[in-house]
């Protein structure tokens, strides 16, 4: 059972650590996108396993950094949040696979759109985390609301009868197609392309939007769960970010 954190943290996160962390993950993501995977190609199982292992090693090692710079409680809260997010992110992978299949995304383009999706997911989760942490600090009754929401989520998962996912029924997808002209074909790794002189969004752009939306939906479950462990914004965000990257 997750114990809700109600006490002030015993550590203070310096501003430079925020800057260093954000700069570090940005550099690593850009290096992966434009150096390691610059050319579109289908990622093999071996390549994916190695990449994932490296990210997991970095994620786990970061707890030692927090232990050295902050204290043991920060490292413990980070690891707890990391494990929670890792456990809950399994559903994300399944849904993304369904989205890729529905839109018939060529395997060689999947890595690029996923990583652009991660950039957006980090921004959305940061906003969600800051709002949630601020609400918990300002309103004591939010703690009980958070606990109730986690119980509701658990019951909903247990009672859910069907695991089928239908991307075509997603209201966001319908809205995007209504507002933005979408080309019928993929244009390499481009999100937008010109067709007969007119500018169109490519199907890859629609896939990116779907990835962002599904991640935001899953964040509604995972972020409150981690906020129940730690109230520190940096610990919650860094554990979320590292778990997503792996």
C-alpha positions in Angstrom: 0.0 0.0 0.0 1.3 3.5 -0.9 1.7 5.8 2.1 0.8 9.4 1.3 3.6 11.8 2.2 2.4 14.5 4.4 5.6 15.9 5.9 7.9 18.5 4.5 10.9 17.0 2.7 14.2 16.9 4.6 16.2 18.1 1.6 16.3 21.2 -0.5 16.9 20.9 -4.3 19.3 23.6 -5.5 18.4 25.5 -8.7 21.5 24.4 -10.5 20.4 20.7 -10.2 17.2 21.5 -12.1 19.3 23.2 -14.9 21.8 20.4 -15.0 19.1 17.7 -15.2 17.0 19.4 -17.9 20.1 20.2 -19.9 21.4 16.6 -19.5 18.2 14.9 -20.7 17.8 17.4 -23.5 21.3 16.7 -24.8 20.9 12.9 -24.5 17.6 13.0 -26.4 18.9 15.2 -29.1 22.0 13.1 -29.4 19.8 10.0 -29.8 17.6 11.6 -32.4 20.2 13.3 -34.6 23.4 11.4 -34.0 22.6 7.8 -33.1 19.3 7.5 -35.0 19.7 10.2 -37.6 18.9 7.9 -40.5 15.5 6.3 -40.5 15.8 2.6 -40.0 13.9 -0.2 -38.3 15.1 -0.6 -34.8 16.1 -4.2 -34.1 15.2 -6.1 -30.9 18.9 -6.1 -30.0 19.3 -2.4 -30.6 16.2 -1.6 -28.6 17.3 -3.9 -25.7 20.7 -2.2 -25.6 19.3 1.3 -25.7 16.7 0.5 -23.1 19.4 -1.1 -20.8 21.5 2.1 -21.1 18.6 4.3 -20.2 17.6 2.1 -17.3 21.2 2.1 -16.0 21.3 5.9 -16.3 17.9 6.1 -14.5 19.0 3.9 -11.6 22.4 5.5 -11.3 20.8 8.9 -10.9 19.6 7.8 -7.5 23.2 7.7 -6.4 23.6 11.3 -7.7 20.7 12.4 -5.6 22.1 10.5 -2.6 25.4 12.3 -2.9 24.0 15.8 -3.6 20.8 15.7 -1.4 20.4 12.8 1.0 19.2 9.2 1.3 15.5 10.1 1.6 15.7 11.9 -1.8 17.3 8.9 -3.4 14.7 6.5 -1.9 11.8 8.6 -3.0 13.2 8.9 -6.5 13.7 5.1 -6.8 10.2 4.5 -5.5 8.7 6.9 -8.0 10.9 5.4 -10.7 9.6 1.9 -10.0 6.0 3.1 -9.9 6.3 4.9 -13.2 8.1 2.0 -14.8 5.4 -0.4 -13.7 2.6 1.8 -14.9 4.2 2.6 -18.2 3.8 -0.9 -19.5 0.3 0.0 -20.6 1.7 3.0 -22.6 3.8 0.6 -24.7 0.8 -1.6 -25.5 -1.4 1.4 -26.5 1.4 2.9 -28.6 1.7 -0.4 -30.4 -2.0 -0.3 -31.2 -1.7 3.3 -32.5 1.3 2.3 -34.7 -0.7 -0.6 -36.1 -3.9 1.4 -36.7 -2.0 4.1 -38.6 0.3 1.5 -40.3 3.4 3.5 -39.3 6.4 2.1 -41.1 8.8 0.6 -38.4 11.6 2.8 -39.6 9.7 6.0 -38.6 8.4 4.7 -35.2 11.5 5.6 -33.2 11.6 9.2 -34.3 7.9 9.9 -33.6 8.2 8.3 -30.2 11.1 10.5 -29.2 9.3 13.6 -30.3 6.4 12.4 -28.2 8.7 12.1 -25.2 9.7 15.8 -25.5 6.0 16.7 -25.4 5.3 14.2 -22.6 8.0 15.7 -20.4 6.6 19.2 -20.8 3.0 18.1 -20.1 4.0 16.0 -17.1 6.1 18.9 -15.7 3.0 21.1 -15.8 0.8 18.4 -14.3 3.4 17.7 -11.5 3.8 21.4 -10.6 0.0 21.9 -10.5 -0.5 18.8 -8.4 2.3 19.5 -5.9 1.1 23.1 -5.5 -2.5 22.0 -4.9 -1.4 19.4 -2.3 0.7 22.0 -0.5 -2.1 24.6 -0.4 -5.1 22.4 0.2 -5.0 19.7 2.9 -8.1 18.1 1.6 -6.4 17.4 -1.7 -4.6 14.5 0.1 -7.8 12.7 0.7 -9.0 13.4 -2.8 -5.7 12.0 -4.2 -6.1 8.9 -2.1 -9.7 8.4 -3.2 -8.7 8.9 -6.8 -6.0 6.2 -6.5 -8.6 3.8 -5.0 -11.0 4.6 -7.8 -8.4 4.0 -10.4 -7.5 0.6 -8.9 -11.1 -0.5 -8.8 -11.6 0.6 -12.4 -8.7 -1.4 -13.6 -9.9 -4.5 -11.7 -13.5 -4.1 -13.0 -12.5 -3.4 -16.6 -14.0 -6.1 -18.8 -12.4 -5.3 -22.1 -8.8 -4.5 -23.0 -9.7 -3.6 -26.6 -8.5 -0.2 -27.8 -10.1 1.7 -30.6 -8.1 4.7 -31.8 -10.7 5.6 -34.4 -13.1 6.4 -31.6 -10.8 8.9 -29.9 -12.4 12.4 -29.9 -9.0 14.0 -30.1 -8.2 12.1 -33.3 -11.6 13.2 -34.8 -10.9 16.8 -33.8 -7.4 16.9 -35.4 -8.7 15.5 -38.6 -11.4 18.1 -38.6 -9.1 21.0 -38.0 -6.0 20.0 -39.8 -5.8 18.8 -43.4 -3.9 15.4 -43.3 -2.2 13.9 -46.3 -3.1 10.4 -47.3 0.5 9.2 -47.4 3.6 9.4 -45.2 6.4 11.8 -46.3 9.4 10.2 -44.7 9.9 11.4 -41.1 8.2 14.8 -41.8 5.3 15.9 -39.6 4.2 18.4 -42.3 4.7 18.4 -46.1 3.5 20.2 -49.2 1.2 18.4 -51.5 0.2 20.1 -54.8 1.4 23.4 -53.4 -0.7 23.1 -50.2 0.6 22.4 -46.7 -0.6 19.2 -45.1 0.0 17.5 -41.8 1.3 14.0 -42.4 -0.1 10.9 -40.7 3.0 10.9 -38.6 1.8 14.2 -37.0 -1.5 12.6 -36.1 0.3 9.7 -34.6 2.4 12.2 -32.5 -0.8 13.8 -31.2 -2.2 10.4 -30.3 1.0 9.5 -28.4 0.8 12.8 -26.5 -2.8 12.3 -25.6 -2.4 8.7 -24.5 0.6 9.6 -22.3 -1.4 12.5 -20.7 -4.2 10.0 -19.9 -1.8 7.6 -18.3 -0.1 10.5 -16.4 -3.4 11.1 -14.6 -2.8 7.7 -12.9 0.9 7.7 -12.5 1.7 11.2 -11.4 -0.8 11.2 -8.4 0.7 7.8 -7.4 4.2 9.3 -7.2 2.9 12.5 -5.5 1.6 10.2 -2.8 5.3 9.1 -2.2 7.0 12.5 -2.5 5.9 16.1 -2.6 9.2 17.4 -4.0 8.7 18.5 -7.6 12.2 17.6 -8.7 12.1 14.1 -7.3 8.7 13.5 -8.9 9.6 15.0 -12.3 13.0 13.4 -12.5 11.7 9.9 -11.6 8.9 10.3 -14.2 11.3 11.5 -16.9 13.9 8.8 -16.3 11.3 6.1 -16.3 9.8 7.4 -19.6 13.2 7.6 -21.3 13.9 4.0 -20.5 
